[in-house]
Structures are given as structure tokens and as C-alpha cells.
Amino acid sequence: NEISEDAPSGTVVALLHVHDKDSGKNGEVRCSLDKDVPFRLEKSFDEYYRVVTASELDREQVSEYNVTVRAADGGSPALQNSAVLSLRVLDVNDN
């Protein structure tokens, strides 16, 4: 995925669908992102999430992000899985 460095805060960079076939607490999935990235995770509806920009991007500082999305169910013990989104920041002439 690519995103322009001048993308405003709240720009959607990825849509995610998470699903667990279990029922009850074992079927409830919670997702999270790493804390040190300029993106946040928003639940859109049911089993869908979107990754959006949370702050300004600066390609001269960081040209690519590998954002880890973690999913865990509500079971005991909780089962977990993760996926990595590679996001390349596109340069904009800001001079």
C-alpha cells in the first residue's frame, strides 16, 4: 500500500475483516496496532476495522512503515494472530 505524505489525519489506508468461527467470548475478536506508529485502528462495523492516519506523515523522516495488526479472541487462554501491513510513504514536493 502507498500513502501520500500530505494525506490528512483520518485518511483510510487499509480495511480489515476479522472473523472467529467460535461462539460467545471465544468468538469476540479485539484488534490493536503498535503504539509507535502514526496510525490508529477504528472499528467500522461488526467484524470490520480500518487503519487510518493519526498524525502527519513526513517521508523525509520515515519512508516506509511496517504496521503490525494484532487480533486476539476473548477465550481463556486467548488465541492470537497478527498480520503486517507494509505502507510506503510517497513524496510530495514540500519546498
MARBAPA-424199 format. One line per field, with one value per residue (C-alpha): x, y, z; residue in three letters; residue number from 1. Coordinates in nm, 2 decimals, m for minus. Layout:
N
c1 <- (X ...)
c2 <- (Y ...)
c3 <- (Z ...)
aa <- (ALA ...)
i <- (NUM ...)
This chain:
95
c1 <- (0.00 0.11 0.00 0.10 0.29 0.03 m0.26 m0.48 m0.53 m0.81 m0.72 m0.81 m0.50 m0.64 m0.97 m0.96 m1.21 m1.16 m1.36 m1.36 m1.59 m1.62 m1.93 m1.96 m1.64 m1.43 m1.57 m1.52 m1.21 m1.02 m0.76 m0.48 m0.18 0.17 0.18 0.48 0.32 0.13 m0.18 m0.48 m0.74 m1.11 m1.39 m1.63 m1.89 m1.93 m1.61 m1.46 m1.18 m1.00 m0.64 m0.63 m0.36 m0.35 m0.09 0.10 0.35 0.69 0.86 1.20 1.18 1.02 0.97 0.80 0.61 0.56 0.25 0.16 m0.21 m0.28 m0.60 m0.70 m1.02 m1.19 m1.12 m0.91 m0.64 m0.69 m0.59 m0.39 m0.28 m0.11 m0.05 0.19 0.09 0.37 0.29 0.51 0.50 0.50 0.70 0.53 0.73 0.70 0.96)
c2 <- (0.00 0.36 0.68 1.04 1.22 1.51 1.28 1.45 1.29 1.03 0.90 0.53 0.33 m0.02 m0.21 m0.53 m0.81 m1.03 m1.34 m1.61 m1.91 m1.97 m1.85 m1.65 m1.49 m1.72 m1.56 m1.20 m1.05 m0.75 m0.58 m0.35 m0.17 m0.10 0.22 0.38 0.44 0.74 0.52 0.42 0.14 0.22 m0.04 0.04 m0.22 m0.59 m0.76 m0.47 m0.24 0.04 0.16 0.54 0.81 0.95 1.23 1.39 1.18 1.30 1.09 1.25 1.12 0.77 0.64 0.31 0.17 m0.20 m0.18 m0.49 m0.56 m0.80 m0.99 m1.18 m1.36 m1.34 m1.71 m1.83 m1.86 m1.61 m1.72 m1.46 m1.39 m1.10 m0.95 m0.69 m0.41 m0.25 0.11 0.32 0.70 0.88 1.20 1.54 1.84 2.04 2.31)
c3 <- (0.00 m0.07 0.10 0.02 0.29 0.27 0.34 0.61 0.95 0.93 0.58 0.54 0.44 0.49 0.55 0.76 0.81 1.12 1.19 1.45 1.40 1.77 1.97 2.29 2.43 2.22 1.91 2.02 1.85 1.96 1.73 1.81 1.65 1.77 1.97 1.79 1.45 1.32 1.25 1.46 1.43 1.41 1.42 1.14 1.20 1.31 1.21 1.00 1.10 0.92 0.96 0.94 0.97 1.32 1.25 0.97 0.78 0.67 0.40 0.47 0.83 0.76 0.40 0.49 0.78 0.87 1.09 1.29 1.34 1.63 1.68 2.00 2.09 2.42 2.52 2.81 2.71 2.43 2.08 1.89 1.54 1.36 1.02 0.89 0.67 0.46 0.39 0.16 0.21 m0.12 m0.15 m0.22 m0.31 0.01 m0.07)
aa <- (ASN GLU ILE SER GLU ASP ALA PRO SER GLY THR VAL VAL ALA LEU LEU HIS VAL HIS ASP LYS ASP SER GLY LYS ASN GLY GLU VAL ARG CYS SER LEU ASP LYS ASP VAL PRO PHE ARG LEU GLU LYS SER PHE ASP GLU TYR TYR ARG VAL VAL THR ALA SER GLU LEU ASP ARG GLU GLN VAL SER GLU TYR ASN VAL THR VAL ARG ALA ALA ASP GLY GLY SER PRO ALA LEU GLN ASN SER ALA VAL LEU SER LEU ARG VAL LEU ASP VAL ASN ASP ASN)
i <- (1 2 3 4 5 6 7 8 9 10 11 12 13 14 15 16 17 18 19 20 21 22 23 24 25 26 27 28 29 30 31 32 33 34 35 36 37 38 39 40 41 42 43 44 45 46 47 48 49 50 51 52 53 54 55 56 57 58 59 60 61 62 63 64 65 66 67 68 69 70 71 72 73 74 75 76 77 78 79 80 81 82 83 84 85 86 87 88 89 90 91 92 93 94 95)
